[in-house]
């Protein structure tokens, strides 16, 4: 079950930063808005580590691409048209 993110205006987040951190730990992600637009998310360290551990490294990303052994291409046997020079 995913917890719903709570929104904080940046000025409120600055003045109540300790509460913001505690709520991120106890209630889930806290979104910070600036001029009405979402700008940042505060996560608990546990949620951050869970997300970061799922991210593959670059080598795994490259090796996880499509397998070329199963890739076949049908080529047209047409050799083009004859041109007189």
N, CA, C and O of each residue as an XYZ file, in Angstrom:
340
protein
N       0.842     -1.170      0.000
C       0.000      0.000      0.000
C       0.892      1.240      0.000
O       1.812      1.343      0.812
N       0.624      2.179     -0.907
C       1.405      3.395     -1.016
C       0.749      4.499     -0.210
O      -0.462      4.706     -0.295
N       1.542      5.200      0.565
C       1.025      6.321      1.342
C       0.923      7.544      0.446
O       1.758      7.740     -0.438
N      -0.084      8.357      0.667
C      -0.270      9.565     -0.123
C       0.707     10.650      0.336
O       0.907     10.856      1.533
N       1.301     11.327     -0.618
C       2.255     12.386     -0.313
C       1.529     13.623      0.201
O       0.483     14.006     -0.324
N       2.099     14.244      1.239
C       1.564     15.474      1.805
C       2.338     16.629      1.192
O       3.547     16.520      0.986
N       1.658     17.741      0.894
C       2.324     18.879      0.280
C       2.614     19.977      1.304
O       1.784     20.287      2.158
N       3.797     20.549      1.197
C       4.248     21.641      2.050
C       4.700     22.784      1.155
O       5.401     22.547      0.171
N       4.322     24.003      1.467
C       4.889     25.152      0.781
C       6.326     25.298      1.274
O       6.624     24.969      2.422
N       7.205     25.784      0.426
C       8.620     25.842      0.773
C       8.874     26.642      2.052
O       9.718     26.252      2.858
N       8.174     27.729      2.250
C       8.389     28.535      3.455
C       7.984     27.759      4.710
O       8.676     27.816      5.727
N       6.874     27.041      4.638
C       6.432     26.223      5.774
C       7.425     25.095      6.026
O       7.742     24.786      7.175
N       7.912     24.487      4.959
C       8.892     23.398      5.097
C      10.167     23.893      5.769
O      10.763     23.178      6.574
N      10.581     25.102      5.447
C      11.785     25.666      6.058
C      11.591     25.916      7.551
O      12.476     25.617      8.353
N      10.447     26.459      7.919
C      10.241     26.791      9.333
C       9.900     25.573     10.174
O      10.107     25.585     11.387
N       9.378     24.516      9.549
C       8.991     23.312     10.305
C       9.772     22.095      9.810
O       9.226     20.998      9.700
N      11.057     22.303      9.514
C      11.870     21.261      8.903
C      11.953     19.979      9.733
O      11.869     18.884      9.176
N      12.113     20.093     11.028
C      12.187     18.903     11.891
C      10.902     18.090     11.799
O      10.943     16.862     11.722
N       9.768     18.773     11.808
C       8.476     18.082     11.677
C       8.357     17.433     10.299
O       7.843     16.321     10.179
N       8.828     18.119      9.268
C       8.805     17.579      7.910
C       9.571     16.255      7.832
O       9.091     15.283      7.250
N      10.756     16.231      8.421
C      11.567     15.005      8.424
C      10.856     13.891      9.184
O      10.804     12.755      8.713
N      10.315     14.204     10.337
C       9.629     13.189     11.142
C       8.407     12.651     10.405
O       8.141     11.450     10.446
N       7.669     13.517      9.741
C       6.497     13.055      8.986
C       6.896     12.198      7.793
O       6.183     11.257      7.445
N       8.006     12.506      7.172
C       8.489     11.664      6.073
C       8.765     10.258      6.586
O       8.499      9.273      5.896
N       9.297     10.170      7.792
C       9.578      8.859      8.383
C       8.305      8.135      8.791
O       8.180      6.930      8.574
N       7.363      8.855      9.379
C       6.179      8.187      9.937
C       4.983      8.110      8.979
O       4.170      7.192      9.083
N       4.872      9.068      8.046
C       3.690      9.119      7.178
C       3.976      8.865      5.712
O       3.050      8.640      4.932
N       5.240      8.897      5.323
C       5.567      8.682      3.921
C       6.086      9.944      3.264
O       6.320     10.943      3.944
N       6.270      9.914      1.952
C       6.865     11.030      1.219
C       6.137     12.352      1.454
O       4.911     12.402      1.546
N       6.927     13.416      1.548
C       6.407     14.764      1.745
C       6.854     15.610      0.555
O       8.049     15.714      0.279
N       5.904     16.210     -0.141
C       6.196     17.006     -1.331
C       6.332     18.479     -0.947
O       5.529     19.013     -0.182
N       7.363     19.121     -1.492
C       7.567     20.550     -1.255
C       7.202     21.295     -2.532
O       7.673     20.966     -3.620
N       6.352     22.308     -2.375
C       5.926     23.106     -3.522
C       6.506     24.502     -3.431
O       6.770     25.010     -2.341
N       6.700     25.116     -4.580
C       7.203     26.479     -4.665
C       6.389     27.185     -5.736
O       6.385     26.771     -6.895
N       5.709     28.238     -5.352
C       4.798     28.958     -6.246
C       3.750     28.006     -6.836
O       3.391     28.106     -8.009
N       3.272     27.088     -6.002
C       2.217     26.166     -6.407
C       2.650     24.993     -7.259
O       1.808     24.197     -7.678
N       3.947     24.862     -7.529
C       4.440     23.756     -8.359
C       5.295     22.814     -7.525
O       6.101     23.261     -6.708
N       5.124     21.526     -7.728
C       5.917     20.540     -7.000
C       7.378     20.681     -7.392
O       7.712     20.712     -8.577
N       8.258     20.767     -6.379
C       9.677     20.978     -6.646
C      10.586     19.904     -6.061
O      11.655     19.639     -6.611
N      10.179     19.279     -4.950
C      11.044     18.293     -4.304
C      10.200     17.344     -3.470
O       9.052     17.638     -3.137
N      10.789     16.195     -3.138
C      10.138     15.213     -2.270
C      11.119     14.801     -1.195
O      12.275     14.490     -1.479
N      10.653     14.799      0.040
C      11.451     14.327      1.167
C      10.995     12.908      1.481
O       9.808     12.660      1.693
N      11.950     11.979      1.509
C      11.672     10.569      1.812
C      12.392     10.174      3.085
O      13.390     10.780      3.475
N      11.864      9.146      3.720
C      12.618      8.568      4.836
C      13.834      7.862      4.251
O      13.841      7.503      3.073
N      14.849      7.666      5.060
C      16.057      6.996      4.580
C      15.743      5.562      4.144
O      16.363      5.044      3.215
N      14.784      4.925      4.811
C      14.410      3.554      4.439
C      13.793      3.516      3.039
O      14.115      2.641      2.236
N      12.907      4.470      2.757
C      12.292      4.508      1.428
C      13.327      4.835      0.355
O      13.303      4.262     -0.734
N      14.227      5.751      0.666
C      15.276      6.100     -0.285
C      16.152      4.883     -0.597
O      16.420      4.593     -1.763
N      16.590      4.182      0.428
C      17.448      3.009      0.216
C      16.732      1.928     -0.575
O      17.342      1.272     -1.418
N      15.432      1.733     -0.310
C      14.665      0.746     -1.068
C      14.620      1.117     -2.553
O      14.761      0.251     -3.417
N      14.423      2.400     -2.844
C      14.409      2.850     -4.237
C      15.787      2.734     -4.875
O      15.914      2.265     -6.006
N      16.811      3.156     -4.156
C      18.169      3.145     -4.702
C      18.676      1.730     -4.944
O      19.456      1.510     -5.871
N      18.258      0.783     -4.146
C      18.742     -0.588     -4.315
C      18.130     -1.262     -5.537
O      18.664     -2.266     -6.008
N      17.045     -0.746     -6.056
C      16.384     -1.340     -7.218
C      16.961     -0.827     -8.533
O      16.641     -1.361     -9.595
N      17.795      0.188     -8.477
C      18.336      0.796     -9.690
C      19.530     -0.013    -10.186
O      20.510     -0.167     -9.457
N      19.468     -0.540    -11.426
C      20.604     -1.315    -11.937
C      21.782     -0.413    -12.272
O      21.614      0.769    -12.573
N      22.980     -0.993    -12.212
C      24.143     -0.215    -12.613
C      24.199     -0.140    -14.143
O      23.416     -0.802    -14.824
N      25.102      0.647    -14.672
C      25.162      0.896    -16.109
C      25.414     -0.390    -16.898
O      24.790     -0.611    -17.936
N      26.312     -1.225    -16.418
C      26.616     -2.482    -17.110
C      25.376     -3.360    -17.164
O      25.073     -3.934    -18.209
N      24.654     -3.474    -16.050
C      23.431     -4.272    -16.027
C      22.391     -3.692    -16.977
O      21.657     -4.436    -17.628
N      22.327     -2.372    -17.055
C      21.389     -1.719    -17.972
C      21.696     -2.097    -19.424
O      20.792     -2.428    -20.191
N      22.981     -2.045    -19.793
C      23.363     -2.398    -21.160
C      23.120     -3.878    -21.457
O      22.629     -4.231    -22.529
N      23.463     -4.728    -20.510
C      23.281     -6.165    -20.724
C      21.812     -6.575    -20.683
O      21.459     -7.655    -21.158
N      20.962     -5.736    -20.128
C      19.541     -6.055    -20.032
C      18.739     -5.695    -21.267
O      17.518     -5.852    -21.280
N      19.405     -5.217    -22.301
C      18.720     -4.816    -23.528
C      18.224     -6.018    -24.321
O      18.334     -7.158    -23.869
N      17.683     -5.761    -25.496
C      17.152     -6.862    -26.315
C      18.269     -7.823    -26.728
O      19.402     -7.410    -26.973
N      17.937     -9.074    -26.799
C      18.903    -10.112    -27.174
C      18.974    -10.199    -28.695
O      17.950    -10.379    -29.355
N      20.174    -10.070    -29.252
C      20.328    -10.071    -30.701
C      20.317    -11.478    -31.292
O      20.136    -11.635    -32.499
N      20.503    -12.487    -30.474
C      20.468    -13.856    -31.000
C      19.078    -14.187    -31.542
O      18.948    -14.960    -32.491
N      18.048    -13.608    -30.945
C      16.673    -13.888    -31.357
C      16.156    -12.862    -32.361
O      14.964    -12.842    -32.668
N      17.036    -12.020    -32.868
C      16.635    -10.932    -33.744
C      16.868    -11.343    -35.192
O      18.002    -11.612    -35.585
N      15.806    -11.392    -35.984
C      15.974    -11.727    -37.394
C      15.396    -10.607    -38.240
O      14.380     -9.999    -37.902
N      16.075    -10.355    -39.349
C      15.648     -9.303    -40.254
C      15.420     -9.927    -41.620
O      16.295    -10.608    -42.155
N      14.254     -9.695    -42.176
C      13.984    -10.174    -43.531
C      14.428     -9.081    -44.490
O      13.991     -7.933    -44.400
N      15.286     -9.453    -45.389
C      15.808     -8.472    -46.333
C      15.154     -8.665    -47.701
O      14.904     -9.787    -48.142
N      14.889     -7.552    -48.346
C      14.329     -7.566    -49.685
C      15.412     -8.024    -50.653
O      16.534     -7.521    -50.591
N      15.109     -8.964    -51.546
C      16.083     -9.496    -52.490
C      16.222     -8.621    -53.730
O      17.046     -8.920    -54.595
N      15.448     -7.560    -53.840
C      15.510     -6.659    -54.978
C      16.873     -5.977    -55.002
O      17.304     -5.416    -53.995
N      17.545     -6.022    -56.135
C      18.873     -5.411    -56.262
C      18.805     -4.014    -56.863
O      19.842     -3.408    -57.132
N      17.640     -3.513    -57.070
C      17.493     -2.166    -57.623
C      17.195     -2.226    -59.115
O      16.920     -3.301    -59.648
N      17.244     -1.115    -59.775
C      16.935     -1.070    -61.196
C      18.211     -0.864    -62.004
O      19.213     -0.365    -61.492
N      18.158     -1.244    -63.235
C      19.284     -1.090    -64.125
C      19.272      0.329    -64.690
O      18.232      0.826    -65.121
N      20.431      0.972    -64.683
C      20.542      2.331    -65.183
C      21.563      2.338    -66.322
O      22.668      1.818    -66.168
N      21.200      2.919    -67.448
C      22.139      3.033    -68.563
C      22.978      4.281    -68.373
O      22.458      5.364    -68.104
N      24.281      4.113    -68.517
C      25.191      5.253    -68.390
C      25.680      5.723    -69.736
O      26.455      6.676    -69.814
